[in-house]
Amino acid sequence: MLTVKQIPLVAPVKSQKKRVAGYGRVSTGKDAMLHSLSAQVSYYSSLIQRNPDWIFCGVYSDEAISGTQEGRNGFQELLADCRAGKIDMVITKSISRFARNTVTLLETIRELKSLGIDVYFEEQNLHSLSSDGELLLTILASYAQEESRSVSENMKWRIRKNFSEGLPWTGTMLGYRYEDGVYVIKPDEAEIVKRIFTEYLSGKGLVLIMRRLNADGIPTRNGKPWSESKLRRVLSNYAYTGNLLLQKTFRESHLSKSPTVNKGELPMYHAKNTHEAIISLEVFQAVQEEMQVRSHRHRAKVAPQPHPFNSLVVCGLCGATFRRRTSHGISSWMCRTFDRQGKAVCPAKQIREDTLTSVTTEVLGLPSFDEKALHDKITVIRVFPDNTLVYCFKDGTEVTTHWEDRSRAESWTPEMRARERDRQLRRKEAMKCPQEA
């Protein structure tokens, strides 16, 4: 008897398309380099999308960032998507574009290899998943790293040579333009510099100056809003006196490229009268002294964690939590929004810690402050600018009360008053000195 065995039909398995992404990088922000980066992005977008066996997963890029640094946003985003299983292969121009640091390169390649992700380097025609890939990558990456070191040493030599001749390395500075090796005053920006110095010497703080400049629509040299750190850099810039102090910092490693303060490791160069001054030397020195005085008087320290009132005190206007600040031995609590962005954003009011503690003790009906009772009974303390405190209890009830401000005179000692009189006299003398145009 004839037996016929039926064989089930198996449909051919279609090959799965490979998910491919590109990576491009340039190490400077110059127009020519940015054009090159744009060309890289366009090239990889077109290359990947033309291949019918590939799925385009985007082009990741970094501009004006060295390949020796791991903290590249585009690079880190690429790695994150690789770890998330969104990419099967990465295409990049060359090893030096991907990473100049041998250790970084190999660690990254090995991690991607463990995830089954291939990296293709066009210039070297090399796949990281190939059998000889890692050996060749090690050799080529070492070469790229040595090339980076050589370029770095040549640049350092050129910078130090300029320093020895009294020439700055960069011409980017508010108030000046660097033309033919000389700083030339830009009048409209010079007026901003003078305004900053004048307002600071008149007693205004960095936060107030920052807010007024931003409110008046006056940007920084790079067109960005002002911050305290940017103002501090202007007030500390010796170049506004018409003199230069060069090589105040240096970069010890060509890999990290992090600046190091020069504490005598390398010579400094003091070049006098190299350009027209915006600020007189007397005014500049008065500002430096004033900055030191204020730093000593108003040094604010965050309280050690934890603190009984942490996360309990909030702004009744904007809802931000209050933070503790200590200045001159007196601790106060203030709205974070007010502290960072000013009264125009949130007109909150700070409250002294001893006042807050006293009122809280009274609201809880205790003979003395008790941290445990505070946390057992209170969920939040809302602070309003009219000296109102609203205590919200865990049982749903609320208690509204007020506090009395202490006069400023109560906080001043005779020694503090004497120091302030001397400081005001020195400031007035400095203001009498004519500023150079």
MISEGU-148351 format. One line per field, with one value per residue (C-alpha): residue in three letters; residue number from 0; x, y, z. Coordinates in Angstrom, 2 decimals. Example, Ala and Ser with C-alpha at 12.3 -4.5 7.8 and 13.67 -1.06 7.14 Angstrom:
BEGIN
res: [ALA_SER];
n: [0_1];
u: [12.30_13.67];
v: [-4.50_-1.06];
w: [7.80_7.14];
//
This chain:
BEGIN
res: [MET_LEU_THR_VAL_LYS_GLN_ILE_PRO_LEU_VAL_ALA_PRO_VAL_LYS_SER_GLN_LYS_LYS_ARG_VAL_ALA_GLY_TYR_GLY_ARG_VAL_SER_THR_GLY_LYS_ASP_ALA_MET_LEU_HIS_SER_LEU_SER_ALA_GLN_VAL_SER_TYR_TYR_SER_SER_LEU_ILE_GLN_ARG_ASN_PRO_ASP_TRP_ILE_PHE_CYS_GLY_VAL_TYR_SER_ASP_GLU_ALA_ILE_SER_GLY_THR_GLN_GLU_GLY_ARG_ASN_GLY_PHE_GLN_GLU_LEU_LEU_ALA_ASP_CYS_ARG_ALA_GLY_LYS_ILE_ASP_MET_VAL_ILE_THR_LYS_SER_ILE_SER_ARG_PHE_ALA_ARG_ASN_THR_VAL_THR_LEU_LEU_GLU_THR_ILE_ARG_GLU_LEU_LYS_SER_LEU_GLY_ILE_ASP_VAL_TYR_PHE_GLU_GLU_GLN_ASN_LEU_HIS_SER_LEU_SER_SER_ASP_GLY_GLU_LEU_LEU_LEU_THR_ILE_LEU_ALA_SER_TYR_ALA_GLN_GLU_GLU_SER_ARG_SER_VAL_SER_GLU_ASN_MET_LYS_TRP_ARG_ILE_ARG_LYS_ASN_PHE_SER_GLU_GLY_LEU_PRO_TRP_THR_GLY_THR_MET_LEU_GLY_TYR_ARG_TYR_GLU_ASP_GLY_VAL_TYR_VAL_ILE_LYS_PRO_ASP_GLU_ALA_GLU_ILE_VAL_LYS_ARG_ILE_PHE_THR_GLU_TYR_LEU_SER_GLY_LYS_GLY_LEU_VAL_LEU_ILE_MET_ARG_ARG_LEU_ASN_ALA_ASP_GLY_ILE_PRO_THR_ARG_ASN_GLY_LYS_PRO_TRP_SER_GLU_SER_LYS_LEU_ARG_ARG_VAL_LEU_SER_ASN_TYR_ALA_TYR_THR_GLY_ASN_LEU_LEU_LEU_GLN_LYS_THR_PHE_ARG_GLU_SER_HIS_LEU_SER_LYS_SER_PRO_THR_VAL_ASN_LYS_GLY_GLU_LEU_PRO_MET_TYR_HIS_ALA_LYS_ASN_THR_HIS_GLU_ALA_ILE_ILE_SER_LEU_GLU_VAL_PHE_GLN_ALA_VAL_GLN_GLU_GLU_MET_GLN_VAL_ARG_SER_HIS_ARG_HIS_ARG_ALA_LYS_VAL_ALA_PRO_GLN_PRO_HIS_PRO_PHE_ASN_SER_LEU_VAL_VAL_CYS_GLY_LEU_CYS_GLY_ALA_THR_PHE_ARG_ARG_ARG_THR_SER_HIS_GLY_ILE_SER_SER_TRP_MET_CYS_ARG_THR_PHE_ASP_ARG_GLN_GLY_LYS_ALA_VAL_CYS_PRO_ALA_LYS_GLN_ILE_ARG_GLU_ASP_THR_LEU_THR_SER_VAL_THR_THR_GLU_VAL_LEU_GLY_LEU_PRO_SER_PHE_ASP_GLU_LYS_ALA_LEU_HIS_ASP_LYS_ILE_THR_VAL_ILE_ARG_VAL_PHE_PRO_ASP_ASN_THR_LEU_VAL_TYR_CYS_PHE_LYS_ASP_GLY_THR_GLU_VAL_THR_THR_HIS_TRP_GLU_ASP_ARG_SER_ARG_ALA_GLU_SER_TRP_THR_PRO_GLU_MET_ARG_ALA_ARG_GLU_ARG_ASP_ARG_GLN_LEU_ARG_ARG_LYS_GLU_ALA_MET_LYS_CYS_PRO_GLN_GLU_ALA];
n: [0_1_2_3_4_5_6_7_8_9_10_11_12_13_14_15_16_17_18_19_20_21_22_23_24_25_26_27_28_29_30_31_32_33_34_35_36_37_38_39_40_41_42_43_44_45_46_47_48_49_50_51_52_53_54_55_56_57_58_59_60_61_62_63_64_65_66_67_68_69_70_71_72_73_74_75_76_77_78_79_80_81_82_83_84_85_86_87_88_89_90_91_92_93_94_95_96_97_98_99_100_101_102_103_104_105_106_107_108_109_110_111_112_113_114_115_116_117_118_119_120_121_122_123_124_125_126_127_128_129_130_131_132_133_134_135_136_137_138_139_140_141_142_143_144_145_146_147_148_149_150_151_152_153_154_155_156_157_158_159_160_161_162_163_164_165_166_167_168_169_170_171_172_173_174_175_176_177_178_179_180_181_182_183_184_185_186_187_188_189_190_191_192_193_194_195_196_197_198_199_200_201_202_203_204_205_206_207_208_209_210_211_212_213_214_215_216_217_218_219_220_221_222_223_224_225_226_227_228_229_230_231_232_233_234_235_236_237_238_239_240_241_242_243_244_245_246_247_248_249_250_251_252_253_254_255_256_257_258_259_260_261_262_263_264_265_266_267_268_269_270_271_272_273_274_275_276_277_278_279_280_281_282_283_284_285_286_287_288_289_290_291_292_293_294_295_296_297_298_299_300_301_302_303_304_305_306_307_308_309_310_311_312_313_314_315_316_317_318_319_320_321_322_323_324_325_326_327_328_329_330_331_332_333_334_335_336_337_338_339_340_341_342_343_344_345_346_347_348_349_350_351_352_353_354_355_356_357_358_359_360_361_362_363_364_365_366_367_368_369_370_371_372_373_374_375_376_377_378_379_380_381_382_383_384_385_386_387_388_389_390_391_392_393_394_395_396_397_398_399_400_401_402_403_404_405_406_407_408_409_410_411_412_413_414_415_416_417_418_419_420_421_422_423_424_425_426_427_428_429_430_431_432_433_434_435_436];
u: [0.00_1.35_1.78_1.98_3.53_2.29_4.98_3.72_4.66_7.01_6.91_10.32_11.55_12.13_15.45_14.99_16.08_19.02_18.42_21.25_22.28_25.06_27.40_29.23_31.39_33.48_35.84_35.32_32.37_33.80_31.52_33.58_33.45_29.73_29.23_31.27_29.04_25.93_27.42_28.12_24.53_23.11_25.49_24.60_20.90_21.00_23.34_21.24_17.87_19.02_19.82_16.67_17.97_18.40_16.02_17.08_17.42_18.75_22.12_23.64_26.11_28.28_29.75_32.70_33.53_36.74_36.68_38.75_35.81_33.15_30.57_29.34_25.57_25.02_27.44_25.78_22.33_23.55_24.84_21.58_19.55_21.96_21.50_17.74_17.89_16.91_20.00_21.82_24.68_26.40_28.22_30.84_33.52_36.62_38.05_39.17_35.61_34.21_36.82_40.47_40.88_41.94_40.43_37.08_37.01_37.70_35.33_32.55_33.25_33.34_30.08_28.37_29.87_28.34_25.00_25.53_25.88_28.36_30.26_31.51_34.37_34.22_37.71_39.36_36.75_36.54_33.67_33.99_32.28_34.83_37.37_40.34_38.34_39.48_43.19_43.12_41.00_43.52_46.40_44.54_43.04_46.47_47.69_44.71_45.34_49.01_48.02_45.68_48.52_50.84_48.25_47.65_51.37_51.75_48.81_50.19_53.52_51.82_49.67_52.67_54.66_51.83_51.70_55.44_54.88_51.95_49.30_46.06_44.84_41.23_39.63_36.15_35.41_32.50_33.51_36.23_36.84_40.18_41.50_45.01_46.35_44.92_41.79_39.69_36.89_33.31_31.62_28.10_29.46_32.00_29.10_27.62_30.94_31.11_27.53_28.28_31.32_29.55_26.42_28.46_30.54_27.38_26.29_24.09_24.46_25.08_21.51_20.05_22.46_21.66_17.91_18.16_20.34_18.00_14.93_16.48_17.05_20.84_22.46_25.95_28.70_27.19_23.63_22.58_20.86_23.07_23.80_25.70_28.71_28.90_28.79_31.48_33.72_33.29_34.06_37.15_38.51_41.81_41.92_39.39_42.21_44.16_46.60_46.81_47.69_48.28_48.41_46.34_45.15_46.49_45.38_47.49_46.00_45.10_42.53_40.43_41.17_40.00_41.54_43.82_44.53_48.18_49.70_53.29_53.56_54.01_55.15_52.54_52.99_52.00_51.65_51.04_49.20_48.45_45.16_42.83_41.25_37.52_37.91_40.61_42.97_41.77_38.13_39.07_41.04_38.19_35.79_38.11_38.30_34.53_34.01_36.22_34.36_30.98_32.17_33.24_30.09_27.48_28.92_25.84_26.03_23.46_22.56_23.71_21.11_18.61_16.99_13.61_12.05_13.39_10.60_7.97_8.20_6.75_5.94_2.28_2.61_4.50_4.52_8.32_9.97_11.92_15.66_17.80_20.58_23.02_24.75_26.77_25.68_21.96_19.88_16.81_14.40_13.58_11.64_13.82_12.10_12.70_16.30_17.08_14.87_14.05_11.09_9.70_8.97_7.97_7.71_8.11_9.56_12.18_11.67_14.37_14.81_14.57_11.26_9.98_11.00_9.33_6.05_5.96_6.50_3.62_1.28_2.03_1.31_4.65_6.95_9.93_10.57_10.11_11.16_9.19_5.99_6.51_6.73_3.98_1.43_2.39_2.29_3.26_3.90_2.89_4.64_3.05_4.73_2.37_4.03_1.31_2.06_-0.48_0.16_-1.53_-2.07_-2.30_-5.87_-6.95_-7.15_-5.25_-3.92_-3.17_-0.84_1.56_5.13_6.78_9.91_12.98_14.49_17.76_19.45_18.91_21.23_24.15_27.01_29.27_32.10_29.89_28.86_32.50_33.51_30.60_31.57_35.14_33.89_31.58_34.45_36.70_33.90_33.33_37.04_37.07_34.07_35.89_38.63_37.95_37.27_39.18_37.03];
v: [0.00_3.38_5.87_9.57_11.76_15.31_17.96_21.32_24.33_26.68_30.28_31.77_34.02_37.55_39.00_41.61_45.07_46.51_49.64_52.04_55.42_57.84_59.85_63.07_65.50_68.64_70.00_73.76_76.08_77.92_78.39_76.11_73.32_73.73_73.50_70.28_68.91_69.78_67.97_64.89_64.81_65.16_62.52_59.87_60.62_60.05_57.03_55.13_55.93_54.85_51.33_49.18_46.77_49.49_51.44_55.03_55.72_59.27_61.02_61.99_64.84_67.06_70.43_72.31_69.39_67.43_63.72_63.14_64.05_61.54_64.15_64.75_65.15_63.64_60.80_60.03_60.11_57.65_55.28_55.57_54.54_51.68_50.42_50.74_48.34_50.90_50.57_47.66_49.49_52.86_54.49_57.15_58.81_57.70_56.57_60.12_61.41_58.72_59.13_60.18_58.64_54.99_53.94_55.61_54.11_50.55_50.67_51.96_49.48_46.55_47.62_47.93_44.62_42.94_44.36_42.99_46.46_47.02_50.26_50.89_53.34_54.45_55.92_52.76_50.44_48.64_46.89_46.60_43.17_41.71_39.20_41.54_44.67_45.22_44.73_47.22_49.63_49.57_50.39_53.08_54.68_54.88_56.67_59.06_59.77_60.51_62.80_64.63_65.02_66.38_68.91_69.94_70.47_72.56_74.71_75.15_76.26_78.84_80.15_80.48_82.23_84.74_85.18_85.91_88.63_90.12_88.80_87.26_83.92_84.94_88.20_87.45_90.05_92.39_95.95_95.12_93.65_92.06_93.68_93.21_91.92_94.76_95.17_98.02_99.51_98.94_102.03_100.65_97.58_99.65_101.60_98.33_97.46_100.90_100.56_97.21_98.56_101.77_100.03_97.49_100.21_102.16_99.25_97.19_93.41_91.04_89.76_93.28_94.29_91.05_91.62_95.24_94.38_91.58_93.79_96.47_93.90_94.21_90.86_89.50_89.49_86.27_87.57_85.53_86.70_87.79_85.60_86.21_84.23_86.24_89.51_88.25_87.47_91.03_92.57_90.35_90.97_92.81_93.47_96.31_98.39_98.36_95.74_91.98_89.19_86.14_82.39_82.54_79.01_76.15_72.73_69.97_67.06_67.01_64.33_65.99_69.55_70.83_74.19_74.32_77.48_78.46_78.49_78.82_75.71_77.94_81.56_84.34_87.35_90.89_93.14_96.81_99.38_96.94_98.62_101.46_101.07_101.08_101.06_102.87_100.76_102.53_101.62_98.04_97.64_99.18_96.64_93.72_94.92_95.37_91.83_90.42_92.40_91.23_87.66_87.71_89.46_87.69_84.22_82.00_78.39_75.65_74.07_70.51_67.95_67.19_70.25_70.25_72.75_71.19_70.61_71.88_75.62_76.65_79.90_80.88_82.69_80.42_77.13_76.75_75.36_77.70_77.21_77.98_80.51_81.67_85.02_86.72_84.08_84.70_81.97_82.79_80.92_82.29_81.25_79.51_81.33_84.72_83.76_82.73_84.95_87.95_89.91_90.48_86.75_86.09_88.92_86.51_87.54_85.77_84.91_84.61_81.12_82.19_83.90_80.83_78.57_80.83_81.13_77.37_76.56_78.87_77.38_73.86_75.00_73.78_75.25_74.74_73.72_69.99_68.55_65.33_67.20_69.36_66.36_64.44_67.25_69.60_68.79_72.20_75.80_78.39_81.77_84.92_88.31_90.14_88.30_85.64_82.02_79.26_75.98_72.95_70.09_66.40_66.26_68.72_71.83_75.08_77.81_81.28_83.59_86.48_87.34_90.63_91.78_92.68_96.06_95.92_97.94_95.10_92.88_95.35_95.37_98.43_96.64_96.00_99.66_100.81_98.47_99.67_103.34_102.60_100.70_103.50_106.00_103.86_103.45_107.22_107.82_105.26_106.86_110.18_108.66_109.49_106.44_106.17_106.31];
w: [0.00_-1.01_1.85_1.16_3.88_3.96_4.53_5.86_3.79_5.60_4.43_3.67_6.46_5.29_6.34_9.04_8.08_9.98_12.05_11.23_12.66_11.75_13.98_13.07_15.01_14.53_17.19_16.70_16.25_13.25_10.26_8.04_10.60_11.19_7.42_7.50_10.26_8.29_5.29_7.44_8.70_5.17_3.81_6.41_6.19_2.45_2.61_5.13_3.58_0.10_1.31_1.05_3.72_6.32_8.53_9.13_12.88_12.67_12.71_16.05_16.12_18.32_17.46_18.99_21.29_21.33_20.61_23.74_25.93_26.91_27.86_24.32_24.31_20.86_21.59_24.91_23.29_20.67_23.36_25.30_22.22_21.56_25.11_24.67_21.72_19.09_16.87_15.20_13.48_13.66_10.76_11.33_9.22_11.08_14.41_15.24_14.70_16.99_19.77_20.04_23.48_23.09_26.41_25.66_22.19_23.27_26.24_23.98_21.18_23.62_25.25_21.86_20.78_23.86_22.72_19.21_17.70_14.91_14.33_10.80_10.24_6.64_6.32_7.65_6.03_9.36_11.16_14.94_14.91_12.50_13.80_13.52_14.37_17.96_17.23_14.37_16.38_19.24_16.90_14.99_18.10_19.73_16.63_16.76_20.45_19.81_16.95_19.35_21.86_19.18_18.00_21.61_22.30_19.14_20.16_23.69_22.26_20.05_22.92_25.28_22.57_22.20_25.97_26.14_23.54_25.49_23.10_24.41_23.08_22.62_21.54_22.90_25.56_26.22_25.41_22.89_19.46_18.66_15.47_14.06_17.35_19.47_21.59_20.15_22.26_21.13_22.61_23.21_25.00_26.92_28.42_29.69_31.35_32.99_34.17_35.83_37.67_38.70_39.99_41.92_43.62_44.41_46.62_44.31_44.48_41.61_41.66_41.40_38.61_36.76_36.99_35.81_32.82_31.79_32.37_30.14_27.39_27.56_26.64_27.29_24.66_23.26_23.23_26.30_29.52_32.39_35.39_38.61_37.38_34.14_36.05_38.41_35.42_34.12_37.51_37.86_34.35_34.74_30.98_31.37_32.94_29.66_30.98_30.56_33.00_30.81_31.53_34.72_33.87_31.79_30.55_31.94_29.98_26.30_27.10_29.79_28.58_31.96_32.96_35.99_37.98_37.54_41.03_39.86_37.70_34.65_34.29_34.14_31.89_32.89_29.83_30.63_28.51_25.72_24.81_25.73_29.17_29.89_33.68_35.68_37.74_40.90_40.23_39.37_42.62_44.62_43.10_43.96_47.56_47.67_46.33_49.07_51.75_50.50_50.17_53.79_55.04_52.99_52.62_52.55_53.60_53.12_56.43_57.09_56.14_57.49_59.07_60.87_58.46_55.24_52.65_55.11_54.37_51.00_49.24_49.43_46.07_43.67_45.60_45.60_48.70_50.92_51.33_54.37_54.01_56.67_56.44_59.14_61.62_61.03_59.36_57.29_55.01_51.55_48.45_45.87_43.01_44.63_45.40_41.82_39.67_41.79_43.02_39.53_39.26_42.86_45.43_48.34_51.68_53.74_57.40_60.02_61.40_65.04_64.24_62.37_65.25_67.85_65.93_65.21_68.88_69.80_67.16_68.41_71.98_73.31_75.97_73.64_70.04_69.38_66.01_66.50_67.30_64.23_61.89_63.66_63.31_60.43_56.70_55.32_56.40_53.80_53.88_52.41_51.83_54.23_57.17_57.18_58.07_57.38_59.23_57.64_60.10_59.26_60.58_57.87_60.04_59.39_61.67_60.31_62.20_61.63_62.54_63.41_61.57_63.56_62.80_60.95_63.67_66.15_64.13_63.88_66.39_66.96_65.16_62.13_62.03_62.18_59.34_57.24_57.74_56.61_53.60_52.53_52.79_50.59_48.06_47.87_47.33_44.51_42.84_42.76_40.57_36.89_34.74_31.54_28.42];
//
